[in-house]
Amino acid sequence: MKKVLILIFVIVVIYSCTDKFDIVDTGDPVSQGSIGDTLYIQQNPVWDGFNKPQDIIVGREPFLYVADTENDRIVMLDVAGQRLGELAVPHPTAIAQDYDLSLIICGTFDSAGVTYSAVYRADLFSAQHQIGDAGITRLLPKTSFDFSRPERQYTGVCVFQSNLFYVSRKGPVNSSPVDPDNSILMFSRYDRGDGVKVDTLLGRVPQVEPLGTGLVAAYDVSSITSFERNNIDMVVTMIGNNSFRVQWLEWVVTPLYSKYESKLSAFSSELMTVNKFGQPEDAAVDEYMNIYVADAEKDSIYKFNSFGDEMESFGGPDVFDSPHAIAHFDKTLYVVDTNNDRILRYILSTEID
């Protein structure tokens, strides 16, 4: 209990040319009864040359970064798709960028013949954004206990404006009330006094259920996404047996408690419909607080407004094959079409002049 109170206190302190796809006609399994006549317009050319990519982010520069998973690299592009460089990282699956412009990457690490899931920091600033020259530091696994649990997987990362960052983790062992595999880990980054910044693991986000089938859970969490705002809210996607596999978790502070609660109540909207999603692998949030979800099982992209109402969703097996990630920037939607080894870009027809 004392440890939980300390963690809560720390959080509070840190916190202070085009192809058209008609969504009705694409065979989209999720579009029935939820969409109007708005179209997503695919932009050409298609960005290909990847091998089972699993994540994409738009950085703060802005450059784009793609986790080119089976090619063991992070690819850096400008917004026109020109490749600016690459960084060797074993089996990268998730990326975020902090406010020091470093990349935080979920990948793998081999030791003594065993492959572990891992978390790395790549210092782009010191390398003057020459990504191939960026120094890499491994944050996890770190302790002997970490190395005793090779089945644990780090699945996502998100960063808040204070440079507090979270890393999501999943695994098969969840009976421990202290350290279950299905967790969200908190890291702080501070200057130790000599100009060197250090990443420190604070512990688990408290009161998030590792196997919960309801709200505020991390049942086989597949991604975490922060809002570009001065808060520590996040969107959590899960592929475990949870009834609400995409949840907006809001950090709530009252005179009695400080903890995460679901921003949207159960059954209140399409987003909060039981078993709405099959295998949601990633989410993105735009400047209007709209939430986009990539569902790998349903080969579909969903869009919801801040109330959880479904807006323009589209997809289907004729469009995507296991989309694993999504990003939004400057009216453009970037979709990682994983099994087709490509990145697709879309603009809403209502946003075209």
N, C-alpha and C positions, 0 to 999 in steps of 0.2 A: 504494500500500500504506500509506504514511504517513497519507493522508487517511482511509482506512478505519479504521485504528487510532485516530485522533483521534475519529471518529464513535462508535466502540464505547465509548471512554472516556467521552464525553459522555453516552451513554445510560445507562451504569452509574451515573454520578454522579447524574443526574436521577432514576433509578429508585429509588438507595438510597431485560217483555213479549217473547215470544221465538219465534223460528223454529228448528226443529231440523234439523240436517243429519247424517244417518247417514253415516259415512265409507264404508260399504260400498255405499250406494245412490246416491251423488251422481255417479257416473261418474268419480270421482277416478282419474287414471291412475297414481298413485303408491301407492295404498292396499293393493294386493294382497299378502296374506300378511304384512303388517307391523303391523296395527292390531288392537286388541281391540274391545270393544263400547262404548267411551267415546264420548260425543257432545260436539261443540262446540255450544253454545247461542248463537245470534245474539241480540244485544241491540238493542232498538229505542229510539228511532228511528234510522234510517240517517242518517249525517252526509253531506249532499250540498251542492251549490252550488260544487263545485270544478271545475277544468278541467285534466285530465290531471295530477293531483298525483303526485309521485314520492318523497316522503319524509315521515316522521313521527318525532318523538322525544318522549319524556316528559322534561321538564326537571327541574331539581333543586328547583323551588319547591314542588310540582310543577305546571307548566302544560304543555300540549301545543303543539307547533309543527309546522305542516304546510307543506311546500314545495308551494305551489299553482302549479305550473310554468307553465302557459299563461296564468294570470292575473297572472304577474309579481309574486308577493307571497309573504311568509311570513305565515300566519294563526296567531294565538295564541288558544288555547281553554283553558277550565278542564276538569277531568276529567268534567264533566257535558255538555260539548260546547258550552257558551255561548261565543260569540265575544267576545274581549276586545280585539281590535285587530288591525292588520295593518301590515306593513312592506313598502314597495316595494323589490323586488329583481328585476333582470331574469333571467328563466328559472331560478329556483332548482331544484336537483335533489338536494341533499344538505345536511343540517344536523347540527350537534353543538352542545353547550353546555359551556363550560369551567367551572372551579370559581370563576371571578369572575363567573359568570352571563352572560357574553357569548355570543352565538351566532356560530358560525363556519359560513359558508354557501358552498356551491359554486353559482355562477350563471354569468352571462355579462357581458361588457363590450364596448362598441362603441367603436372608435377608427379614424378615417380610413376609414370605410366598411367596416371588417373587424370581424367578431364573434369575440371571443376567449372561451374558457372562463376563469373567474375565481374567486377565493376572496376572501371578504369577512369582516370582523369587525363585528358590530353590538353596540354597548355598551349593554346594557339597564340595567346598574346605574346609570350616570350619568343615564339617562333615567327613573330610578325606576320601571322596568318599564312605562313608557308606550311600548309598542313602536313606535308611529308616530313618536315623537320620538327614537328611538335613532340616535345617530351611526354612520355606516358608514365603515369604512376598507377600502380594497382592498389585500390582501396579495399577490395574484398576478393578472395578470402585472405584473412590476415592472421588470425589466431590458430593455435593448434586445434581448438574446438571446431573452427570453420573447416579445417581440413579433414576432420572426422565425419563431416556430413556432406559427402559429394553429391547426394541426391537433391540438395537444395538448388533452386534456380532463381536467379535474379532476372526479373521480367520487365521492369520499367523504371523510369526515373522522371522526376519533375522538380523544378526549381522555383523558389519564391523570390520576391524582390529583395528580401533580406539576405539572399544567398543561402538560407536554409534550404536543404534539398532532401527529398524523400527517395528511397529505393524500395520497390516492391519485390517481394520474395514469395515463392511457393514451393511446396514439397509435400511428401506423403506423411510426415510425422507431425501430428497436431494435437496430441494429448496433453502436452505440457502447458500449464497456465502461464508459465514464465517466458518460454521461448519457442512457440510453435513455428513450424516452417512457414505457414501462410501468414505473412506479416507485412507491415510497411515500416521500414526503418528510417530513422531521422538522423541527418548529419548536419553539423554546423561547420562553418569555415571561418577561422579567425587568424589574425596576425599575431604571431607569438612574440612580437616585440622587436625582431631584427629584420622585418620586411618579408619574412617567409610566412606564407599562409599554410595552415594545417587543417586537414579535414578530420573531424572528430565524430565518431558514432555516439549519439546520445541515447539510443535505445529504440524500442518499438513505439509506434504510435499507440497510445493506450486505448482500451475499450473498443477495439475493432475485432469482431468475432472471426476466428480463423476458419470455422466451418459453418458459420451462420447461414441459414437459408433465407433470412429476411434482410432488414436494413442494417447499414453500418457493418459491413462484412468484408472479408478479403479471401473469399473461398477460391483458391487457385486464381489469384489476381493476375491479369494478363497485361494491364497497363495502368498508369496513373498520369493524369494531366492537370497542370495548374492553370490558373487564370492569370492573364497579364494585368493584374490589379493588386492593390495593397491589401491582400488577404492571404490566408492559407487554405482556401477552399480547393477542392480537387474533384475531378471526375475519375471514378474507379471503374474499370471493366473487369469482369470475372468470367472464367470459363468453367468454374466449378458448378456444383448443383445448387445454385442460388436462384430464387424466384425472380429477383430483380438484378440482372447481370450488368446493368449500367446504372451507377448511382452518383449523384452529385452530393458530396459530403461537405457540409458547411461547418466551420469552426465557430462554436457558440460559446460566449462568455456571459455568465450570469453571476449574481452574488452567491449562488449555491454551488456552481460547478463550471468547469471549462472542458469541453469535449466536442468531438465530431457528432453531428446529427445529420440525418438525411434532409436536404433542402426541400425535396419534393416528397409528399406523403404517398404511401402505397395506394395504387388504384386511382390516383388523382389525374392521370394523363396517359397518353400513349407510351411515353417513356417509362412510366411506372406500371405498365401492364405486365401481369405474370407471364413469364416465358416469352417475352417479346423477342428476345435475341437467342441465337443459336450459339455462336462462338465469337463474341465481340473481342477483337484483338487490340483495338486502339480507339482513341477519341481525340477530337480537336475542338477548340473553342475559338470563335471569332470575336471581333470587337463589339458585337452586339449581344454577346452572351449566348449565341446559338451554339448548340452542341452537335457535332458530327460524329458518327460511329461507323467503324468499318467492321462488318460481320463476315468472317471468313467462311462460316458454314453456309450462310444464305447468299454468299457472293453479292452482297449489297451494301450500299452506303445509305445511312439514315441521317436526316437532319431534324433537329428539334429546337423550338425556341426556348427561352429561359423559363417558361411555364411547363415545359415537357410536352407541348403539343407538337405532333409530327408535321413537318413542313414538306419540302421537296426531297423525297427519297427515291432512289433509283438503283438499278443494277439487274442482277440475274446472271445465270451461267453463260449467257450469250455475250455478256459485257465483261465480267470479271471471273477470275479463278482464284479463290481464296485471298481476297484483299486483306492485308495485315496492318495497314497503317494509312493515316490520312493527315493532311496538314492544310491550313487555309492561310492565304496571304493575298492582299490586294485584289479581292474579288475572285481569286483563283483557288480552286480546290485541287490538291495534289493527292492522288490515290496510288498506293503501292499495290500493284496487281501481282502478287507474289508468284503464283505458279505460272504466270505468263512472262515472268522475268522483265517487267517493265514498270515505268511510271506513267500514269495518264493524268492529264490536266483538263479541268472543266470550268466553264463559266456559266452562270445562270443566264437564261435568255432574257430575263428582266434586267440584267446588268449590262447588256450590250447596247451601246449607243446607236 
